[in-house]
Amino acid sequence: MAIFSNYARYYDLMYQDKDYVGEAQFIQRLIQTYAPATTTILELGCGTGNHAMLLAKEGYQVHGVDLSQEMLGYANERCDRLSPALATRLQFSQGDLRQVRLDRKFDVVLSLFHVMSYQTNNEDLLAAFETAKAHLVPGGILIFDVWYGPAVLSEPPTVRIKRLEDRSIQVTRIAEPVMEPNKNLVDVNYHIFIKDLISSKIDEVREVHTMRYLFRPELELLLDRLQMQIVESGEWLTDRQPGLDTWGVYFIVRI
């Protein structure tokens, strides 16, 4: 996952319009419904820590894990600017969600922003689920979201261009998807131009993010091998019944 070394440079800018507050509130509602006694959360694939910090503000102890040291650098910088009382509820560490073991248990494991869809083969997906199970208390829950197969096939991805800037950089990102239907994969080819607004220097980056779209029956089959069970699913943020137009679907899994 070396792609995230470059990704970290512009991640927060590219997703500044993402409704992190609304997502954290949605996550909290799910937790209060399915694991109301929760005090501790493990987030696998925490990125720069936006969700973790918002959940910590709600009183949870949150441990974020990410493969990218660069992402975690931004998370720790943000954490250093928090009040001491809030900062004590947060911890970040580097690790591969397929292998990491923290030698402690949590009430809830989160894996958001389609992190599970980055697990492009069954072995990696099973390993990620095993990591979640290894860190959950009895009766604990895993919450994750994915690219939902029926919607991806019904409304295939198209070329997208996104432009954003802040006081120091201007980013233009072109996303060109290529479907691999026999593997349930989409190769998202990113061509990114990052302009330094002070020097006018332009860096050019090319990345490929390979994403797996997933179907409920295959998730049920893989989770059943680990004695884990889906207890709920719905469209991310709306909670609508998943269908042919719901690209982002969350699943709640209990051990």
N, C-alpha and C positions, 0 to 999 in steps of 0.2 A: 504493500500500500504506500509506496514512495510518492505517489501522486499527491498525497496530502501535505508533503513538505512545501510545495508551491501553493497549494490550495489555501494553506493557513495565511498566506500573505494578504489575501483579499476576501477571505471567508465572511467576516463580519460585515464588510461593506456590501457584498453581494446579497446578503440575507438581512439587511437592515430593515426591510419591509416585512419580514417574517413576524407573525404575531406571537412572539414568545410568551407574552403575558397571558394571552388567551389560551395558549397551549398549556401553560403551567396550571391555569385554573381548570382546564379540562382534565388534565392528569390528576389533579387533586380530587376532582369529583369522582373519577374512576377509583382512586385509592380509597376514598371515604365510603364508596359503595361496596367494594370487594375486599378491602383489607383495612377497615376503619381503625384498627389499633396500631397502625404503622407509625414507627418513629424513625426507622433507618431505611435508606434507599441507596442502591448501587446503580449507577448509570454506566452502561457499557456503550462506548462510542460517544463520549460527552462533548467532543469538539472543544470549543472555546469556553464552555461552562455556562452558557446562558440559562438553560433549563435548570441546571444544578443550583445556581444562585437564587433564582426565583423560588425554587422549592425550599431552599434553606431559609428564605425569608418567611416561609409559612411554618417554620419550626422543625423541619425534618433535618436529621443528620444525613448528609449526602456525600458519597464517595464516588468521584468520577474517574473513569478509566478510558484512556484513548491510546491508539497506536502511535499517533503523531506527537512527537516531542514538541514540535513547533506549535501545534494547537494548544498543548498544555502550557506552553510558555505564555500564551495570551491569557489562558484561564487563570494562571497564577498571578499574572500582573493585575488582572481585574480583581482577584481576591485580595491582593495587597491593599487595594483602595477601599475595601469594606471596613466597617466598624469591627473592632476585635471580637465583640460578642457574636456577630454574624459569621466572621471568618472562622471561628472555632467549629462551626457546623459543617464546614467544607473541607474536603481533602481530595487531592488529585494525584493520580499515579499513572505511569506509562505501562501499557501492556496490550497484548493481543487478545481480543475477546475469545478467541478459540482456545487459548492456553492459560490465561491468567488465573491464578489462585491466590486469594488474599488471606486465607486462613481465618475467615470470619463469616458470619451469616447476616443476612439482611431480611427485612420484612417484604420489601419490594425490589425487583430488578427491572430497570427500564432500559430499552434500547430503541431510540427514536430516530426520526428523520431517515427512515428506510435503511438503517444500518444492516438489518438482516437481509435486505436485498443485495447487499454487497457480498454476501456469502454465496458464491456462484455455483457451488456443487454441494451434493448431499453431505459429504464428509465435513465440509466447513460449517454447514448449517447445523448439523448434529453436534459438532464440537461447540458451537456458540450456545446452543440450547443446554448442553451439558454444563458449560460454565455457569449459566444462569441457575440451573438446578443445584449445582454445588454450593452456591452462595445464598440459597433461600432457606429460611426457617421452615419447619413443617407447616403446611397450609399457606405458605407465602405465594405471592403472585409475580408473574412475569408479564410486563406490558411492552409490546413492540408493534411497529407498523411496517407495512411493506408496500411495494408496487403490486397492485391487485390484478392478477392475471386476466380475468374476464374483461376488465375495463381497458387494459393495455391492448388486448386483441381487438376489442370493439372500437376503440379510439386510439389508433397507433400514434406514437410520438412523432412530432414534426420538428423541423428546424426552428430554433428560437434564438433571438438576439436580445441581450440584456446589456444596458449601459447604466453605469452609476459612477458617482464621484463623491469625494469628500474634500477636505481642505488640502490634502497632500497628493492623492492619486486619482486618476480617472481610469475606470475599467470598462472594457468592452468585451463581452463574452459571447461567442457564437457556439451554439450546441447543435451538432449534427448527429442524429441517432441512426444507428444501423441495426435492424432487427436480426436476431438469430433464432428463428421460430422453432427449430428442432432442438434447441438447448434451453428454451424459455429465457433468453437473454436479450438485452439491448446494450449495444456498445454506444455510449454517448461520447462522441468525439468533441472535446472542447478546444476551441482556438481562442486564446485570451490575449488581449493587448492591455498592458498596464503602463499608463503614462504618468511619469513624475511631473506634477504640475509646477514644480519649482525649476527643475533643470530641463524640462521638456523631453527627457530621455524616455524612450518607449521600450519596454521589455515585452517579448513575445513568448508565450507559453503554450505548449500543446499537451493535452492530457486525454486519456481515455478512461472513463468510468464505466465499468461493465456492471450492469444491474440485472438482477434476476427477478422476474415477475412470478408471483407465487399464487397458488390456488389452495383453498381451504382443505380439500381432501388430501393433498400431499403433505400439508402441514400437520393434519391430524395423524397421518401415518407415521411421520418422523417423530412427532412428539409422543405418540403411543409407545414407541420403542424405548423411551426414557421414562415411561409411566407418568407423563405429564398430559394434562387435559385442557383443551380450550373450553372456557366457560362463557365467553362473550366475544363478540366482534361487532364492528360497526365502522361507518365512515369517519375518518379522522375529523374531529372538531364538531361535526354535525350530529353524529350518532345515528345517521340514517342507515337502513338496511343496505348492506353492500350489494352492488349491482353492476350493470354494464357501463355505468358512467362514474364509478367511484374508484379513481386511481389509487387513492391513499386509504388503506383500511387498517385499523388497529385490531389486535388480538390480545385477550387476557387469558393467561394460562396459569393453572394452579397445579402444584405438585401434591 
